[in-house]
Amino acid sequence: MPLWRVSRSHPLYVDLPLIAAGGALVPLAAWLLVLRTSRRPWLAAVIAAGALGLGV
């Protein structure tokens, strides 16, 4: 059996942890980046909320 058939048989098991990690890490990374560059926590929170909203 070719490998591509094995990997396509259960793609949900691979995708769900990646989606969860991306949903958690992208807003965190955006918050840290804005907080580091602007030193304004309220702006970092707004950008993180926007990143979370776009991710959903």
N, C-alpha and C positions, 0 to 999 in steps of 0.2 A: 504494500500500500504506500503510495507516495506521501511525503511529509505534508504537502499542502492539504491533503484530505484530512489528515489527523488534526492539523491546526484549525481547520474550518469546522470540525465536528462540534467543538465546544468553545466558540469564540467568546461567549459571554463570561466564562470563568476568567479569561485573561483581561477582558475589557473593564469589568466592574472595579477591580482594584486600581486600575489606571485612571478611571474616571473619578473615583473617590480621592485618589492622591492629587490629581490635577485640581479638583474642586477645593481641596484644602490648601494646597501649596501656592496656587496662583494668586489668590487674594493676600496670603501672607507675604509672598515675595513682593507684590505691589506695595503693600503697606510698609515693608522694610525699606524698599527702594525710595519711596516718597519721603519717609521719615528721615532717612539718611541724607537726602539731597535738600529737603526744604526745612527740616527741623520743626515742622508744624504738625502736631498729632491729629488735629481735626481734619486737615487736608489729607493726611495719610488714611484716616478712617473713611473719608468720603471716597477716595480712590479705591480702597479695598472693597468697600460696599459696591461700587460700580463694577469692579472686576468680578465680584461674586455674582452680581446680577447678570452680567454677560455670560458667565459660566453656566448659569442655570438655564 
